[in-house]
Amino acid sequence: MKSPFSLLTLPCTVLIVSANAMEQVNYQSGNPDNTSIVACADAWPAMIGMNDNGILKISLKDLPKNAKEISLHLDFSKMENINDIDHLSLIEGHDNDIFFIDPYEKIKNKTSYPGKKLVSNIKPTKNVILKGEILPSDSNGERYLWVSVKMKPTASIDRKIKFSLKDIKIDGTSYTADTPLNAQQRVGVALCKTGTEVQGKPSIKNRIPGIVRTPKGTLVAVYDARYDRTNDMPSNIDIVTCRSTDGGQTWSQPKIAINYTGNDEKGKPIINKDNNYSNDYGVSDPCILTDPQTGNIWVGAVAKKGIFDSKPGLSDQESSQYVITHSTDDGQSFEPYRSITPEIKNPKWRTIFQGPGHGIATKPDANGKSLLIMPSQIWYMDNAPHSCLIYSDDQGKTWKSNDTVGKDIKHEGIPASSSENCIVELADGSLMINARNEARQGYRHVYTTKDLGKTWQSYESETLPEPSCQASIIAVDKVPNLGRALFFSNPNVNKAPRQDMTVKTSVDEGKTWPKNMQVKYDARPSCGYSDLCIASPTHLGIIYEGIIGDENIFFLRIPFEEIVNQDNKQ
């Protein structure tokens, strides 16, 4: 498609950005005309490591005939450090983003790519007048221009990009808003993106993130590196890990945590280099947890087969495998995996595997004993899934499922049709499962148990919307100036597409989630998976799949104070 603009030195218009809702502003001239200029800035964070980050959208419609020049006055004077920005660009995108999806040539999968750059490599100053030539167009339809930034590697993820639009001019005619508008965007880090190399081979898609904070304060993340195709298991996938020792500001290069090459009847790995990159020997959907008593980090994953080609039985040839590994050195390396399928699977089931994200360690009992718990899911041969849990009472040596010994398989797991789930320990010691709704009803399933899953009780709580997607929940006992709270993250919509990634707060153990204690942190469509951690004593950490095409794993950290004190925001 021919661009209606050629050399736009840099555009800028816009709006006030709130944490929860898109703001948009109309720019008008003093003379009546049909030109429509709307500037808006939803929650579009800029990620260190990405070459392009759309932070401001300008919608143009019905421009004057033969219009030749557009100029914009962009003001960055409120930024704490303008040198956080490496350069700005102007990109012709679409309504949702600067990125488009295009199929690969040889495989039936998709990846994203940025739209046409009309102007690039513009160094920011506190006040910029941007001028560009408008090319003639045969259509008066709406066009979308985006201001994009590339952040410097040294940019702080605790500072925001603050900017305002003073006016827009078209051939000297000024278009202004009644009230000067300000906008701001968060800064985060891209842990990986399309082409990130692991084992010397680039992954074309990165998905299913999980994250924990270790007793030493290290953040350890895990995710899928999908090498040859973008789909779920069975496929050539490894579980990859990376670490941050500074609260998420910088991250190590990715390393392999699990490269599945098969296992024997005892669950021990079979080393077969021919299976290193085989679509029949992938491993996926990691769940990570840390044991505060030992410092060990545990990762569970599903290997070999996908959901629907797994069959009754326990062997590698029959069934998908529930594999685990652990690290004893704060996530720098991981031990060889082993399959715990014989310990936890009823041979009649189609499969049992983890709910991705993170697991938990319960608070020690009177004897100082703590349980390690991984959210999990059972699938039956009729494809009916039910969320459940598995646990270890001996610091990971053995694992148990109270569903495995059941006689009536229709009552194993929680009663509702559900799959990927997250678990939190409530103040009274009971466990809450917050689960993906496989009936596609537009809301989450929430259940509690006091006996490690032998029985489940429906939990009376305010409905949480979902588009049928994984989510994350975490309990934080010492939120500054608040005390104990639960935090929950997912796409805040009840149907596809998965978008409006939002973190919510509950101060009554998940019964209610007040609207004034919620922050929308990314509005763009994506695959919608996320995971939460305590990034620091004062910050919540969020790792998630970012941008349409979901080739990217992003990390943000948000001050607890900002999430729970919406009324005090500027």
Summary of the structure (lengths in Angstrom):
residues: 570
radius of gyration: 24.8
end to end distance: 40.6
largest distance: 80.8
contacts: 2057
relative contact order: 0.12
helix: 4%
strand: 45%
